[in-house]
Amino acid sequence: MSDSHLNKPCLAPCSPTPREALPASADDACLNAFQRELDYLLRTFERLGVSPSDVEDLAQEVFLVLRRTWSDYDPTRPFKPYLFGIAFRVASSHRRRWWREVPYAFVDAPDHAPSPDREFEANQARALVLAALQQIPLARRAVLLMYDLDQTSMQEVAATLAIPLFTAYSRLRKARLELRTNITRIQRRSARR
Amino acid sequence: MPEPLSPTVEALLEHERVVVEKPALVRARVLARARGSLQRDNVIALAPRRPPTRVRRAVYATAAGLAVAASVAAAYMAGRAAPTPPSNAETQPPPPLAPTPPRSPEPAPAPAPEAAPTPTPTTGDVTRATSASKASVASERANPAREDDRAVEELRLLESARRANARGDYASVLALVAEHARTYPRGRLTEEREVLRVRALVGLGRSSEARQAAARFRRQFPRSVLLATVEDMVSSGR
């Protein structure tokens, strides 16, 4: 499947294109879509190991790319995978510039007061999953995030990440093994304390 | 088709699939930047566009040539020798511009932070924090396996602090936070550690110290998504 609009390099090294104002309705549509999935985008950056202090800057980068490529986006296709693809490339590029990956285990739990049991359990689970994800290489992690967390079809995953379908399945299998191993290791080490 | 996940992992991922809403202040800041970039682009797009330099140069050169030709023709018609070019700078068209590299039309918006409409803090603290992290990472890169162990140990230490916080044992939180600061002075979880510190100080009723810790956090991590949480804790006293 060829999805040229998903494979376009869309980061800073691109040659600059003339900046023209999109029609007001296109700007509105772009901003609305961005706003609608903002929580998902910020969470995605956390899952991809972006430092808390860099998340907002990268969110702005994603918006600029989104706007620049908005006319290429096919509205009949699901938006989340498209957004994930941009976020993944922005995070990867950022990581190459500033290599600092954060075991992101605490953002969910501001813990103003001890939470009710179910919420506490959910927060613990999220923290554990985030910590386990951070130790999976980014390329494999992206496949697992899209397939197992975002529940995107594997065809869409492969198209978004511009990889062959077989490669996507292979990365998923390895990532799941790593996730299970990391979860077990973290739980054991926490239990020892 | 991939095999189903194990029930344990599936149960954990089910929690993670729920996307928790981010603090309103964080959302507002991100959306304000996005709207700001739209407004700025629209203003620039509506501004009168000057022709490119090479066009202006050609226009000036043509105008100069026409002016000279006109003066020569006028002099001939008057029966005099061809005059020297007029020396009055005001009647003379501007000389052709010196060659400059061709400029493209308005450049595409650069990625953040250049495009950020809000002032980007350029405090040394932010740079130093990033440099310190990078230096720590650089030293750890020499031994990736050890680095992995350190990351896990660091996480385990703060996880203990987090559990202490959850049961309201703020004295233990402060002790664990202090241990983390000693053991991992440039750790990867510095921001998270300081959030726990502020929380514990608030919980112990040490408001003045909590405010100071929050101010330090604000200086060191001005764009952190955890900043709203820290400020909320101090202002609400919870």
Interface residues (C-beta under 8 A of the other chain):
Chain A: L11 A12 P16 T17 P18 R19 E20 A21 D27 L31 F34 Q35 L38 D39 Y40 L42 R43 S51 P52 S53 D54 V55 E56 D57 L58 A59 Q60 E61 F63 L64 V65 R67 R68 V90 W98 W99 R100 E101 V102 P103 A105 F106 V107 D108 A109 P110 D111 H112 A113 P114 S115 F120 E121 A122 A125 R126 A127 L128 V129 L130 A131 Q134 Q135 Y147 D148 L149 Q151 M154 Y169 L172 R173 R176 L179 R180 I183 R185 I186 R189 S190 R193
Chain B: P2 L5 S6 T8 V9 A11 L12 L13 H15 E16 R17 V18 V19 V20 E21 K22 V26 R27 R29 V30 L31 R33 A34 R35 S37 L38 D41 N42 I44 A45 L46 S104 P105 E106 P107 A108 P109 A110 P111 A112 P113 A115 A116 V126 A129 T130 S133 K134 V137 D148 A151 V152 E153 E154 L155 R156 L158 E159 S160 R162 N165 A166 R167 G168 R188 L189 E191 E192 V195 L196 R199 F221 P222 R223 S224 V225 L226 T229 D232 M233 S236 R238
